[in-house]
Amino acid sequence: MKQMPLMLIALIAIACSPCYRKTKITVVSYRIGKMVDHHLDLRRKNYFDYYQRIVGLTKIEHFKGTYRQQGDTLYFTFCENRIPQDLTGKAYIDSAANEIVMLQKDPIYNQRLTIRKDKRKKHQ
């Protein structure tokens, strides 16, 4: 019973972590693949969610953190140093194609995510 207040304090500290806040989504981008879907949601106050989903199933990898934008380039800082092995932590916005390109360590596998004009999220 004495551990309950400590657990409560720990949960509050984690929930209030400056690494990530669940704010309103401002930009939704995605790529629907044959087997795996990729999603990047940019949120208010420079937070983001990046996740992958096997078609028809739940999220298989979910990464959160903050980003900063310099020109057309996005730089990601992942929470708890949980960095996807294949990503570089950078992306660029291709305005002409209406896409966000997630840069991979091997450029052949760069993910081109379509930016949805309707910013409301339809699939979770």
N, C-alpha and C positions, 0 to 999 in steps of 0.2 A: 504494500500500500504506500510505503514511503517513496517508491520509485515512480509513482504516478505523477507527482508534480514535476519531477525531472524529465519524464517523457513528454509532458505537456509543454514544458519550456523548450525542449529540443524541437518538437513539432512546430512551435511558433517561430523559432529561429529559422528553421528550414523554409517555412512558408513565407517569411519576410525577407528571405535572401535577396540581395540586390542583383543576383545573377539572372533571375527570371521573374517576371510578373505576367499573369494572364490578363492582358489588356485587350482592347477591341482590335480585331483584325482589320488592317487597312489595305493590304494587297494579298491576293490569293493567287498562287501559281502552282501548276501541276503538269505532270507528264504521265499519260496513261500508256503503259507498256503492255506487251503480250502477257507477261507474268507478274511484273512488279510495277506498282504505281509510285511515283515520287511526288511529294507535296512540300511546298515552302510557303508558310504564312508569315508575312511581315506584320508586326503589331505596332500599336502606338508606343511611343517612348523608346523606340529602337529595340524591341524584343522580337524574337522569332521562334517559330517551331519548324523543324524539318523532320519529316518522317517518310518511311517507305512502307508500303502495304502490298502483300501478295494479293493478287486479284481475287476479290470475293472474301478475303479474310480480314482480320484485325491488323493493327499496326505491328510491324515486326521490328522496326527500329525507330526510336523517337528521340530526337535531340532538341535541346532548348538552349537559349542563350540570348546574347545581345549582338547587335550589329551596328556598324557605322558606315556611312556612305560618303565617298569622295568621288564626285563626278558621277560616272556611270558604274563605278566599282563598289561592291559591297564587301566588307570585311567582317567575318563572324568570329565571335568569342563564345565558345561552348561552355555550358555549365559543368562543373565538376570534372573538367578535363576529359569529358566523354566526347572525343572527336571521332567522327566516322573515319575509318582507315583509308578510304579511297578519296576523300575530299581534301582540298588544299586549304579550306577556310576562306576562300574568295569566290566571288561570283561577279558577273557583270550584267548590266541591263542592256539588252538589245532592243532599243525603242522601235526601230524600223520593223522588226519581226514580232514585236510585242511579246518578248520572252526574257526570262532571267536564265542565264547560263551558269550552272553550278560547275566550277572548275575542278576537275579530277586530277589526281597525280599523273595519270596517263591520259593525255588530252583526247585520245580516241574515244574515251568513255564520258566526255563532258555531257552533262544532263541539260537539255534545253527544255525549260519549264514554261508553258504558256501562261501568260498573265490573263486571268479572267476579268473581264470588264465589270461584271457584277461582283462586288466585293463581299456580298453575303456568302457564307459558307454553305454549300449544299450537301456535301458528303463529309462525314466525320469518321 
